[in-house]
Amino acid sequence: MKTKNSISRRKFIGQSSCAAIGFSSFMSALLSLKSMSAAAMANSVTTASGDYKALVCFSLSGGNDAFNMLMPRSGLPYQEYAETRSNLAIAISDMLAINPLNPDGRDFGIHPSMMNIQNLFNNGRLAFINNVGTLIEPSTKQQIYDRLVDLPLGLFSHSDQYQQWQTGLPHERSNIGWGGKMADLIRDMNNNQNISMNISLSGTNVFQLGNDVIEYTIDPYDGGIGIYGYNPDNMYDIMNIMRTQGIDNMLEASYADIYKKTYVDVIRNARDSNIEFQAALESSPSFDDIFSENDLSQAFRMTARTIAAHQTLDVSRQTFFLDFGGWDHHDEVLQEQAGMLYLVDLALSEFNQAMESIGCVDMVTTFTMSEFARTLTSNGNGTDHAWGTNVMVMGGAVNGGYMFGDYPSIALDNPLEIGNGTLIPTLSTDQYFAELAMWFGVAKTDLALLFPNLSNFYSISSPNNPIGFLNI
């Protein structure tokens, strides 16, 4: 059904760094299925084909104001919050109460647009991870002032921080993502190598690019993109028949030139794999009765349909990437965030319902990322770029109903605050991502290949998980 807060398809695509979606050329097929010819590496914890798991990376690009997403709601902590946030503070009466299973003596609430997430949290399906961000090493305020610690490159830069959350490399600039490197390591777990382990609903991205594997881009509405003009199912349109036969003739011809042969081989594999993917998708549930008609919900619907087809595709591991942009609220933060969090709340609830309906809720973990939180102080009607943020993780394997990491003081001049309400993270993205990678099947001994700074925060010899939000 349509919702009053729905956004147009054009706006969604424009926000979500998905230039490849709808790009009608052979090049899109080449990029989408480059991974077919890559050599697999055998470094996974297990190769049991029946052990299906999917990681869904949900990027809120632009910098979500996460301290108006999760807030203290009583006593002195709320008074400090209200004083610091001034005209951006949300009233206690408007907050939705949550009841963490690990109370620390403070009461917490979430944004009034997140009624479904309130239920998911209180029912043990979702957890919050507090004050997480890019770090090279543990850092204190004094160490930062005295320049005694290495800090992430381009600390308050959108492009740098967006990249670092996807690469796990805050100390260098790279276009290789930790999701891509993870797929390089455990790609042998999928019996079917025709479709990439990494599937993007938002076009080309850094997270899913590995040394051997890249994303397979699909459209949130139509599924596989395929080759423009190629449609063997439509034999009524004379122009389509001519185009389709022409493409088939080109792809089935013999070529002596090695470059032409290689190019045609990749395109042929792209054609065949798209046909295979679309056939598998057609056998999966439509979920039309679960998902709303807004574009974000439809992207999650296509993710659910692809997960439902995993047995037909004969795969044991998949990652998905969905980017929902537009969170850079230097102005009108209260109004803009309310509408966007409504869509996030709706889509996550619908996706959880879909996973429960097909018995995959324990096999799928959805996690959010955003390059940074916003300043706690107001710039007049909005907020600016900051550092430590709060994120959400959802799924049956999640220790839901808990808050992980110390929720920081919102008072200015506290030991973590370095100006304008910018907070030093107390959990690193390395810890966050390492736990997700371990659940997905990466061996502890291979974590350093993905996150070279992890040892500054976590020892792989520890019997405990890096944070503890997943059952591994």
ZAMARGU-4260 file (C-alpha; in steps of 0.2 Angstrom, whole numbers, plus 5000, padded with zeros to 4 digits):
<rodrens>
0) 5000/5000/5000 | 5005/5018/4997 | 5011/5028/5012 | 5011/5046/5015 | 5029/5046/5018
5) 5034/5036/5003 | 5047/5043/4991 | 5048/5043/4973 | 5058/5029/4964 | 5068/5042/4955
10) 5073/5051/4972 | 5077/5034/4980 | 5089/5029/4966 | 5097/5046/4965 | 5100/5045/4984
15) 5107/5028/4984 | 5123/5028/4974 | 5116/5016/4962 | 5121/5022/4945 | 5123/5005/4939
20) 5104/5001/4941 | 5095/5003/4924 | 5112/5006/4915 | 5108/4998/4899 | 5124/4991/4891
25) 5135/4976/4890 | 5147/4985/4903 | 5134/4983/4917 | 5133/4964/4913 | 5152/4963/4913
30) 5153/4972/4930 | 5139/4963/4938 | 5146/4946/4934 | 5165/4948/4934 | 5166/4937/4949
35) 5161/4921/4939 | 5178/4919/4932 | 5187/4923/4949 | 5197/4909/4958 | 5189/4904/4974
40) 5199/4903/4990 | 5196/4890/5004 | 5197/4898/5021 | 5180/4896/5028 | 5175/4889/5045
45) 5164/4876/5036 | 5159/4871/5019 | 5142/4863/5023 | 5131/4868/5009 | 5115/4866/5020
50) 5121/4880/5032 | 5114/4895/5024 | 5118/4913/5030 | 5115/4930/5023 | 5121/4947/5029
55) 5111/4962/5024 | 5121/4978/5025 | 5109/4993/5026 | 5118/5009/5024 | 5110/5026/5030
60) 5122/5036/5020 | 5124/5055/5024 | 5127/5053/5043 | 5111/5048/5053 | 5108/5059/5069
65) 5109/5043/5079 | 5107/5052/5096 | 5090/5057/5091 | 5086/5039/5086 | 5091/5032/5103
70) 5090/5043/5119 | 5090/5044/5138 | 5072/5047/5144 | 5072/5052/5162 | 5081/5061/5176
75) 5098/5069/5175 | 5103/5060/5158 | 5087/5067/5150 | 5091/5084/5157 | 5108/5084/5150
80) 5101/5078/5133 | 5088/5092/5133 | 5101/5105/5137 | 5114/5100/5125 | 5102/5096/5110
85) 5092/5112/5114 | 5079/5115/5100 | 5082/5098/5093 | 5078/5088/5109 | 5063/5076/5108
90) 5051/5077/5122 | 5050/5063/5134 | 5032/5061/5131 | 5035/5058/5112 | 5049/5045/5115
95) 5045/5027/5113 | 5051/5017/5128 | 5062/5002/5126 | 5066/4990/5140 | 5084/4983/5138
100) 5088/4966/5146 | 5104/4974/5152 | 5098/4989/5161 | 5112/5001/5168 | 5100/5012/5179
105) 5095/5024/5165 | 5079/5024/5155 | 5080/5024/5136 | 5068/5029/5122 | 5069/5029/5103
110) 5062/5041/5090 | 5043/5042/5089 | 5044/5036/5071 | 5051/5019/5076 | 5036/5010/5083
115) 5040/4994/5074 | 5058/4994/5080 | 5052/4997/5097 | 5042/4981/5096 | 5057/4971/5087
120) 5068/4977/5101 | 5057/4973/5116 | 5053/4956/5108 | 5071/4951/5106 | 5073/4953/5087
125) 5084/4968/5087 | 5099/4976/5097 | 5107/4993/5098 | 5126/4995/5098 | 5131/5011/5106
130) 5144/5024/5101 | 5153/5014/5088 | 5164/5022/5075 | 5180/5022/5065 | 5196/5020/5076
135) 5214/5015/5072 | 5218/5013/5091 | 5209/5017/5107 | 5209/5035/5109 | 5206/5047/5124
140) 5202/5066/5123 | 5219/5071/5130 | 5228/5059/5118 | 5219/5067/5103 | 5222/5085/5109
145) 5241/5080/5112 | 5241/5071/5095 | 5248/5055/5103 | 5236/5043/5093 | 5233/5040/5075
150) 5216/5045/5069 | 5206/5040/5054 | 5210/5048/5038 | 5197/5062/5034 | 5188/5060/5050
155) 5173/5071/5047 | 5173/5069/5028 | 5158/5060/5020 | 5168/5052/5006 | 5182/5046/5018
160) 5170/5039/5032 | 5158/5032/5020 | 5172/5022/5012 | 5180/5017/5029 | 5164/5009/5035
165) 5164/4999/5020 | 5182/4994/5019 | 5187/4992/5038 | 5203/5002/5034 | 5202/5019/5043
170) 5221/5021/5041 | 5221/5021/5022 | 5211/5024/5007 | 5205/5009/4997 | 5192/5003/4985
175) 5192/4985/4992 | 5178/4982/5004 | 5177/4970/5019 | 5162/4961/5011 | 5171/4958/4995
180) 5187/4952/5004 | 5176/4941/5015 | 5168/4933/4999 | 5185/4930/4992 | 5189/4920/5008
185) 5174/4909/5008 | 5167/4909/4991 | 5170/4890/4990 | 5155/4888/5002 | 5143/4891/4987
190) 5141/4876/4975 | 5134/4888/4962 | 5148/4900/4956 | 5137/4907/4942 | 5130/4921/4953
195) 5141/4932/4964 | 5140/4929/4983 | 5138/4948/4984 | 5121/4955/4978 | 5118/4974/4977
200) 5101/4982/4977 | 5110/4999/4976 | 5122/4997/4961 | 5141/4998/4962 | 5148/4999/4980
205) 5164/4998/4989 | 5158/4986/5003 | 5156/4971/4991 | 5171/4974/4980 | 5185/4961/4983
210) 5201/4956/4974 | 5192/4943/4965 | 5173/4945/4968 | 5162/4960/4965 | 5143/4963/4967
215) 5130/4956/4956 | 5118/4971/4954 | 5100/4968/4953 | 5085/4981/4952 | 5074/4983/4967
220) 5059/4981/4956 | 5064/4969/4942 | 5077/4958/4948 | 5091/4954/4936 | 5096/4968/4925
225) 5103/4957/4910 | 5108/4963/4893 | 5098/4978/4887 | 5086/4973/4872 | 5088/4954/4876
230) 5072/4946/4880 | 5069/4928/4873 | 5052/4927/4882 | 5045/4940/4870 | 5043/4932/4853
235) 5029/4943/4848 | 5038/4959/4845 | 5048/4958/4829 | 5061/4971/4834 | 5064/4961/4850
240) 5066/4945/4841 | 5079/4953/4829 | 5089/4960/4844 | 5088/4944/4854 | 5093/4933/4839
245) 5107/4945/4834 | 5114/4945/4852 | 5113/4926/4852 | 5122/4925/4835 | 5136/4936/4841
250) 5138/4926/4858 | 5138/4909/4849 | 5151/4913/4836 | 5169/4908/4836 | 5182/4921/4838
255) 5201/4918/4835 | 5206/4935/4843 | 5209/4931/4862 | 5202/4948/4868 | 5186/4946/4858
260) 5184/4928/4864 | 5186/4933/4882 | 5174/4947/4880 | 5161/4937/4872 | 5163/4923/4885
265) 5160/4935/4899 | 5144/4942/4891 | 5138/4924/4887 | 5140/4919/4905 | 5131/4935/4910
270) 5117/4931/4899 | 5116/4913/4905 | 5117/4918/4923 | 5104/4931/4922 | 5092/4919/4915
275) 5096/4907/4929 | 5094/4920/4942 | 5077/4926/4935 | 5071/4908/4934 | 5075/4906/4952
280) 5067/4922/4957 | 5051/4918/4948 | 5049/4902/4959 | 5051/4912/4975 | 5037/4921/4985
285) 5032/4938/4979 | 5028/4945/4997 | 5016/4957/4990 | 5005/4956/5005 | 5019/4960/5017
290) 5029/4975/5009 | 5023/4993/5006 | 5025/5001/4989 | 5038/5014/4994 | 5055/5011/4986
295) 5065/5006/5002 | 5052/4993/5006 | 5053/4986/4988 | 5072/4985/4989 | 5070/4974/5005
300) 5056/4964/4996 | 5068/4960/4982 | 5081/4955/4995 | 5068/4944/5003 | 5064/4936/4986
305) 5082/4932/4982 | 5085/4925/5000 | 5069/4914/4997 | 5077/4907/4981 | 5094/4902/4989
310) 5090/4883/4988 | 5086/4885/4970 | 5102/4895/4967 | 5111/4882/4977 | 5121/4894/4988
315) 5125/4894/5006 | 5131/4912/5008 | 5125/4928/5002 | 5128/4947/5006 | 5116/4961/5001
320) 5119/4979/5000 | 5105/4992/5002 | 5109/5011/5002 | 5096/5023/5008 | 5104/5041/5007
325) 5099/5058/5011 | 5104/5059/5030 | 5115/5074/5029 | 5103/5085/5039 | 5112/5102/5041
330) 5095/5109/5041 | 5077/5103/5045 | 5084/5088/5054 | 5068/5085/5065 | 5056/5085/5050
335) 5067/5076/5038 | 5073/5062/5050 | 5056/5059/5056 | 5050/5054/5038 | 5065/5044/5034
340) 5065/5034/5050 | 5047/5030/5047 | 5052/5022/5031 | 5067/5013/5039 | 5056/5007/5053
345) 5043/5001/5041 | 5055/4992/5029 | 5064/4983/5043 | 5048/4977/5051 | 5042/4970/5034
350) 5058/4962/5031 | 5058/4953/5048 | 5040/4947/5044 | 5045/4940/5027 | 5060/4931/5035
355) 5049/4923/5048 | 5036/4918/5035 | 5049/4908/5025 | 5058/4901/5041 | 5074/4911/5037
360) 5074/4923/5052 | 5088/4914/5061 | 5099/4913/5045 | 5098/4932/5041 | 5107/4946/5050
365) 5103/4964/5045 | 5115/4978/5051 | 5115/4996/5049 | 5130/5008/5045 | 5131/5027/5043
370) 5147/5036/5041 | 5145/5046/5057 | 5133/5053/5069 | 5129/5072/5070 | 5134/5085/5082
375) 5124/5085/5098 | 5123/5104/5097 | 5112/5112/5085 | 5118/5123/5071 | 5101/5133/5071
380) 5090/5120/5063 | 5101/5105/5060 | 5117/5097/5064 | 5134/5094/5057 | 5147/5080/5055
385) 5152/5071/5071 | 5160/5054/5075 | 5153/5040/5086 | 5136/5034/5082 | 5123/5021/5087
390) 5118/5007/5075 | 5105/4993/5074 | 5107/4974/5071 | 5092/4963/5068 | 5089/4944/5066
395) 5086/4928/5074 | 5104/4926/5078 | 5105/4943/5087 | 5105/4944/5105 | 5090/4955/5104
400) 5083/4966/5118 | 5100/4971/5123 | 5111/4987/5121 | 5129/4984/5118 | 5143/4996/5122
405) 5142/5010/5134 | 5129/5024/5130 | 5139/5040/5132 | 5135/5055/5142 | 5126/5068/5131
410) 5133/5082/5142 | 5145/5094/5134 | 5163/5094/5141 | 5161/5075/5146 | 5177/5064/5144
415) 5172/5059/5127 | 5166/5075/5120 | 5179/5085/5109 | 5169/5100/5103 | 5151/5104/5098
420) 5145/5088/5104 | 5156/5077/5094 | 5159/5060/5104 | 5174/5049/5103 | 5169/5031/5099
425) 5171/5018/5113 | 5168/5003/5101 | 5177/5002/5085 | 5170/4997/5068 | 5183/4983/5068
430) 5174/4975/5083 | 5157/4977/5075 | 5162/4970/5058 | 5173/4956/5065 | 5158/4949/5074
435) 5147/4949/5059 | 5161/4941/5049 | 5164/4927/5062 | 5145/4923/5061 | 5145/4923/5042
440) 5159/4910/5042 | 5176/4918/5042 | 5189/4910/5053 | 5196/4920/5068 | 5213/4917/5061
445) 5208/4926/5045 | 5200/4942/5053 | 5216/4951/5052 | 5216/4950/5033 | 5199/4959/5034
450) 5203/4971/5048 | 5222/4974/5051 | 5219/4985/5066 | 5207/4973/5075 | 5221/4967/5087
455) 5221/4985/5095 | 5203/4981/5101 | 5201/4962/5102 | 5212/4947/5104 | 5207/4932/5092
460) 5213/4921/5107 | 5198/4927/5117 | 5184/4915/5120 | 5172/4929/5119 | 5165/4938/5104
465) 5172/4955/5100 | 5156/4963/5107 | 5143/4949/5110 | 5128/4954/5100 | 5127/4938/5090
470) 5125/4920/5094 | 5140/4912/5086
</rodrens>
